[in-house]
């Protein structure tokens, strides 16, 4: 996966997250790693965004406490 994404005219955060990560649910992740650009709603051509790899999911996040083994 590329570590940067260069915007196209009219790109928005959710569209970029979909293009880079395959799902709009990663919009917040993308925004966290491009904090100086948070005031931008629609990008112009040529803005370079950082696109770090997604964190490894924790399989125990939604398990009840009694199902988690140490």
N, C-alpha and C positions, 0 to 999 in steps of 0.2 A: 504494500500500500504506500502511496506517495506520502511524504511528510509535509507537503504544502499543497494548496489548491489556489489557482489563480482564477479570480471571479470573471464572470461574463456580465455584460450589461443587464441589469435587472435581477440578478441573483439575490435571493433572500436566504436567511439563516437555515430555514427548514429545507429548502431546496438543495442547498449545499450539503447539509447533513445527509440527505437522501442520496445524493450523487456520490459522496465520499464513503459513507458507512452503510448505505443500503436501507436506512430507516430514519424517519424524522424524529424518532424518540431520542436520537443522539444529538439533537440540536443544542441542548444545554451543555453537553460535553464539549462540543465545538466552540460554543460561546465562552466557556470557562477558559479555554486555551487561546482566546483571542480578545482578551479583556479590553485592550485599548480601542477596539472597534465596536463596543457594545451599543453605542449610540446610532449605529448605522442600521437602517431597516432594509433598504435595497441598495445593493452595491453597484458601482460603476465598473467599467472594464478595467482589469489589471490589478486589482487589490490581491495581495498574496496573504492567504490565511494559513496558520499552522494547523496541521491535521494529525495529531499524535495517534498512535494505535489505541484502540479501546482497551480498557482494563480487563483483566481476566475476571469473568463472572464468578461470584462466590455461590456455590451450589447450596449452601446452608442458609441463605438469606431468608427464605420464606418457610423454613421448617420450624415446627414447634420445638421448644427447648429439649423435650424428652427424646427427640429424634436425632439430635446433634451429638455425635460422638467426638470425644476429645482426642 
